[in-house]
Amino acid sequence: MSQPIYLTDTYARDSAAKVVSITPEGGIVLDRALFYPTGGGQPGDSGWLSWDRQRMPIATTVKGQDGSVILVPAEPAVIPQAGTHVTLALDWDRRHRHMRVHSLLHLLSVVVPFPVVGGQISATHGRIDFDLADAPEDRDAIEDALLSYIGQDLPITDHWITQEELQAAPDLVKTLSVAPPATAAEVRLVQIGEDNAWIDLQPCGGTHVARTGEIGAIRLGKIEKKGRDTRRIYVHLDS
C-alpha cells in the first residue's frame, strides 16, 4: 500500500517517490501517494510525473481493487518502469479548489441537517442530494448560515477512531449512499470547530482546507427536485 501523503500532509504539492508496479492498463503505482484517488464524490488529482529528464502529464488518479493508488497518464507515452525514482508535482490549484468545495459541502450538511444520499465535487462547485421531501423555504437563510461559518474561520481537523467506536456512535454517519469501509481497522473523522464546540464531525476520506475561512467567497446555487424524497442543493465558489 502506498503511503497516503494526501491525508497526512494535505498541503504537500510535490514529492519524491519510486515506481512499485505498472498495471496491465498502463497505470503507475508508486510507493508514496501524493495524489488523491477518485472517491467519495471527489475527483482524482492530476499533475505531472518527472524522471530522467522526462515529464509525463497525469490525467487523474484512481484506486485499484487491492487499494493501491494508480496514476493514469494523460496520453500514451513512455512509462517509467518498476524501481524508477520519480518526482511528483500536483496540479495544486485544482486540488485546492476541490478541498475548498469539499469543506463547503460539509458545512452545507450542517446548515441543512438531513440525511445525505449523494454528492459530487468539482473545481468550481459541488452538490449534495438530501433525503428531503420538500425544498427548504428560505434560500437566503442557508446562504447566510454558510457565510457565517466561513467568516468564523473555524479549524478543520481529523482524527481516527476504531470500528467499535463508530458502531457505538452511528449518528456520525450522515451519508446513506456511501458507508465508511467496514474492513478498515480505523475510520477517519473530519471535524469542523474546536474540540469543545465542534459543529460537524463525520467519517470522510477526502481532502479539506485547514480552516473554514479558506473556503472563501461562495454562493448558493440551484435547489432541484431529484425524486419524491430527494432535493439536490448546489453551492459554488465565487473566486
N, C-alpha and C positions, 0 to 999 in steps of 0.2 A: 504494500500500500504506500502511495506517495505521501510525503509529509504535507499536510494541508496548510500551507502558508496563508491561503486566502481566508482562513479562520483565525489563525494565531497572530497574524500581522496584516490586518485588512488594508492598511495604507501602504504596504510594500508595492513598489512599482516595477522592480526588476530583481532578478535572482540568477545565481549560477545553479546549474543542475547537470545531471547525467542521464543519458538515454538508457532506459531499462529494457524496452522492447518496442517493436513495431507491430501493430495489429494487421490482420490479413487485409483490411481495407485501406491501409496506409496511414493510420493514426499513430501518434507518437506518445509513448508513455514515459514519463520522467520519474526520477526518484524524489523530486520536490514539486509540489503543486502550487504554483503561484496563481494560475488562472482558475477562476471559479467554474465548475462544470454545471451545465444546464440542470435546473431542478427547482421544485417549489415555486414555479411561476417566474423565476429569474433566469434570463438568458445566460448562456455560457460566455465567458470572456473571450476577447480577441486580442491580437497583438502581434509580436514578432519573435522569432527564434533565430539566433545567430550562432555560427560556429565556423571556424576555418575560413574567415572572410566571406562567408555566405550568409544571406539573410532571407528567411522564409516568413511570409505573412501567414498568420494563423486566423482562420475564419471564425472558429468557435471552439468550445471545449465541452465535452460530454463525459458521462460516467459509464464505464463498462459494466457488464453483468457481474464481474468479480469485484466491483467497487473501485477499480483503477480509474484515474483521471486521464482522459485521452485528448490530445491536441489534434484538431482537424485542420490540415493545410488548406489555404485558400485556393490553391491551384496546383496542378500536377508539377512536381519538381523533384530534384534530388533530395532524398531524405537522409538525415544523419542516422547512422546505424547504432545498434546497442553498444554501450560503452563510451560513446562520444560525449565529451564535455561541451555544454552549450550555455548560452546566456538567454534568459527570457526578458522581454520588455512588454509590459502590459499597456494596452490602449487605455490609459488612465482616465481620460475624460469620459469615455463611455462607461467604464466601470463605476466611476464616482457618481455619475448620474443614476445608474442602477441602484447604488447604495442610497442615494437621496430619496428615490421613488420608493424603495423597499421600506425605509424607515417611515415615510409618509403614509404608506398603506397600514403599517402597524398603528399609527395614530388614528387613521380612519376607522380601524376596528375598535378603537376606544370610544370615539365620538358616536359611532353607530353600533351600539352594543348588542348585535345579533349574531347568531352562528354564521360562519363563513363557509360557503360551498364551492368557492373557486376564486381564482385571482390570476393576474398577469402583470408583468413588469416590462417596461421598455425604457429607452433613454430619455423619453420626453413625457411619458405619462404612465399611469397604472390604473388598474381597476380591481374591485372586489365584488364578487357575487354574494349577496347576503340571503339567508333564509328569512325572507321578509315579504309578507303578502302585500302590504300597502307601502307606497312610496313615502319617504319622510316628508312632512308637510312644510318644514322651514329650511330651505336650502341655505339661507344666509346664516342660520344658527350653526349649521355643520361647518361651513367655511370659517366662520368666526372662531369656533372652537379649535379647529386645526391651526389657524393663525396664532391663537393664544398659546397653544402648546409649543409651537415653533418659537414664538417670542420668548418663552420661558427658558429656552436653551437648556433643556433637561439632558442629563447624561444618558447615554445608551451603552449598556454593558452586557456581558454574557457570563454565564457560568454553567456548570454541568451538574445534572442530578442522575441518580440511578433510575432504572425502570421501576423499581419498587416505589421510589418516592413519587414518580409520575403517576403510577397507578393509584397512589393514595391521594392524589390531587387532580382528578380528571377534569376539573373546571379550567385547568391551564390550557387545555387543547381547544382552540377556537375554530380550527379548520376541520370541517367534517369530511372534505373530499380527499385530504392527504393527511394520514396519521403519521406520527413520528415512527421511525423504524423500530419494530418490536425486537429485532435481533441484536440491536446495539446495546452494549453494556451500560452506556450512559447516554443521556439526551441533553442536547444544548438548549438552554433557555436564554432568550434575549429579553432584557429588562429595560424599560424606559422610566427614568426617575431615580431618585435617591433610594437607598436601601430601606429607609424607614418611611418612605412616602412615594413608592413607585405607582405609576398609573397603568402600566402594562407589563405583563410577564407571560411569555408563551414560548413553546418549543419552536425553533427556527434554525435552519441550516444555512441561511443566506448571509450576505454581507450588508453591513449597516454603517452609517456615519457615526461619529463619536458623540455628537450632541444634536438635539433637535434643531438648534439654530442653524446648523449647517445645511439643512434641507433647503432653506432659502425661500424665495418668492414662489407661491403656488396659487392655484385657483381650482375651484370645484367645477367639474365638467358635467356631462350628461348623467341623468338618472333614468335607467331604462328598465322596462319590464321584460324579463327573460323567461318567464314561466309563471304559472299560477301563484307560486310562493317564492319567487326569486326576483330580487331587484339588483341590478348592476349599477355601481356608482364609480364614476371616473374622477381621477384627480390628475392635475397637470403641473409640471414645473413651468414657471414663468420666466426662467432665465437659466 
